[in-house]
Amino acid sequence: MLAGLPATYEHPTAAPSTSTNTLNTPNHLSTSISTSATSATTTNPSSTTTHPSARLAAEATQHFITFLDALRLNYNAKDQLHPLLSDVITAVNNVTTADFDGRASIVNWLIRLNRMGAGDEVSEQERRQMVWDLEQAYAGFIKTLE
């Protein structure tokens, strides 16, 4: 195992490869360690296909939080909100393609923002509704991870 790289399922795995590292010891005590990239996989191979990686789920969560924070900080303009909401749906799609409660509202808000001009702003009522919808979508997304 390479120092500093925990062998957990959160790290993406590459094609199996084997490398040999030599420890820094006196010449007469040199020891070789053989490592394999497959050591970073889980013990249950089927779990990698049914559960998303923790890294992708964390990234999606990060994008949800960033977008909701922007709304709470009174970001109202399309050019402020659209990139953040695009990041949310892209990250969610990287985790799951399954339909969950709230996915449709994310897409609907993205379509709505697409139709606006760059300088157009959402109203206070629309912003509050967007917060509500995205909080519900986030709760639905978390349920799909269980």
Phi and psi in degrees as a GROMACS rama.xvg file:
@    title "Ramachandran Plot"
@    xaxis  label "Phi"
@    yaxis  label "Psi"
@TYPE xy
-79.6521  138.653  LEU-2
-66.627  135.634  ALA-3
88.8623  -4.9197  GLY-4
-118.736  99.4886  LEU-5
-65.6139  140.496  PRO-6
-89.4191  81.0881  ALA-7
-124.887  165.717  THR-8
-74.3748  -8.37474  TYR-9
-69.3347  -26.2748  GLU-10
-83.6287  135.52  HIS-11
-65.3702  148.337  PRO-12
-106.225  145.144  THR-13
-101.244  -177.807  ALA-14
-60.0783  142.212  ALA-15
-56.5064  130.127  PRO-16
-143.112  153.984  SER-17
-121.443  134.304  THR-18
-131.799  159.242  SER-19
-120.669  128.382  THR-20
-116.17  143.193  ASN-21
-107.345  130.141  THR-22
-71.2782  150.942  LEU-23
-81.4808  89.949  ASN-24
-133.843  167.447  THR-25
-54.9288  149.307  PRO-26
-52.328  -39.3476  ASN-27
-76.6767  -8.86079  HIS-28
-114.093  13.4843  LEU-29
-55.7168  134.444  SER-30
-128.029  136.319  THR-31
-101.991  141.818  SER-32
-120.284  127.442  ILE-33
-99.4386  128.469  SER-34
-119.273  155.167  THR-35
-131.957  140.208  SER-36
-66.6027  -20.6962  ALA-37
-75.2365  -9.34345  THR-38
-68.8408  -11.797  SER-39
-89.0126  2.38979  ALA-40
-89.3914  164.378  THR-41
-77.5948  164.787  THR-42
-74.2131  -19.6428  THR-43
-108.94  98.8603  ASN-44
-59.9809  -29.5609  PRO-45
-70.3293  -20.9821  SER-46
-69.2718  -24.5141  SER-47
-72.191  -22.0304  THR-48
-91.332  -23.7888  THR-49
-97.3744  -22.7894  THR-50
-116.957  133.05  HIS-51
-69.0773  159.409  PRO-52
-68.6455  149.193  SER-53
-63.3599  -32.9563  ALA-54
-63.4051  -45.4758  ARG-55
-67.0841  -39.0649  LEU-56
-65.1945  -39.4822  ALA-57
-65.8114  -39.283  ALA-58
-64.2367  -41.6725  GLU-59
-63.6273  -42.5835  ALA-60
-60.6373  -42.6378  THR-61
-58.5494  -42.6813  GLN-62
-69.6919  -37.2951  HIS-63
-59.5374  -49.4095  PHE-64
-63.0145  -42.67  ILE-65
-61.3821  -44.5659  THR-66
-65.1306  -45.6896  PHE-67
-63.8526  -37.8165  LEU-68
-63.0941  -40.5153  ASP-69
-61.7658  -42.3726  ALA-70
-63.7417  -41.3384  LEU-71
-69.9151  -21.9281  ARG-72
-90.2529  15.459  LEU-73
66.2551  32.8678  ASN-74
-71.6409  123.593  TYR-75
-122.878  -20.6485  ASN-76
-78.9742  146.798  ALA-77
-58.4221  -42.9767  LYS-78
-68.6066  -14.5541  ASP-79
-88.9497  -39.3123  GLN-80
-88.661  -37.8136  LEU-81
-57.5528  -49.1817  HIS-82
-60.3741  -36.9264  PRO-83
-69.2444  -41.0862  LEU-84
-70.5842  -33.9407  LEU-85
-61.5482  -40.4502  SER-86
-62.7459  -37.5508  ASP-87
-61.3585  -53.5465  VAL-88
-67.9919  -34.4422  ILE-89
-64.539  -44.9676  THR-90
-65.7403  -40.3231  ALA-91
-62.6381  -43.1067  VAL-92
-64.818  -28.7558  ASN-93
-69.4611  -25.7584  ASN-94
-89.1309  -47.9163  VAL-95
-152.14  145.983  THR-96
-104.059  -0.6948  THR-97
-66.5978  145.311  ALA-98
-77.5119  134.436  ASP-99
-135.936  163.899  PHE-100
-58.397  119.358  ASP-101
105.207  -15.7255  GLY-102
-59.2364  -42.7539  ARG-103
-61.8896  -36.5263  ALA-104
-68.608  -34.2192  SER-105
-62.2565  -47.8813  ILE-106
-63.4857  -42.1112  VAL-107
-61.8179  -42.4365  ASN-108
-66.3689  -36.1419  TRP-109
-65.4883  -42.0401  LEU-110
-62.5885  -43.8716  ILE-111
-60.6459  -43.9548  ARG-112
-67.3125  -34.9351  LEU-113
-61.36  -32.7505  ASN-114
-78.6741  -13.5902  ARG-115
-84.4362  157.854  MET-116
-77.8245  162.665  GLY-117
-58.732  -35.7081  ALA-118
-92.1673  -4.65563  GLY-119
-67.5378  151.755  ASP-120
-124.899  149.54  GLU-121
-81.1219  151.329  VAL-122
-76.0786  169.794  SER-123
-59.5437  -42.4716  GLU-124
-64.8864  -41.7405  GLN-125
-65.6028  -39.5475  GLU-126
-63.0255  -44.4284  ARG-127
-64.7996  -38.3739  ARG-128
-67.0903  -37.7095  GLN-129
-63.4037  -41.1793  MET-130
-59.2415  -48.941  VAL-131
-59.2138  -48.434  TRP-132
-62.7098  -42.0931  ASP-133
-71.1146  -32.9396  LEU-134
-65.3278  -39.7892  GLU-135
-66.834  -40.4407  GLN-136
-64.0476  -40.1008  ALA-137
-63.2459  -42.3437  TYR-138
-62.3404  -40.5614  ALA-139
-65.4659  -39.636  GLY-140
-62.6277  -44.9454  PHE-141
-61.1584  -38.3658  ILE-142
-62.4783  -32.99  LYS-143
-69.5694  -20.7885  THR-144
-79.6671  -16.0454  LEU-145
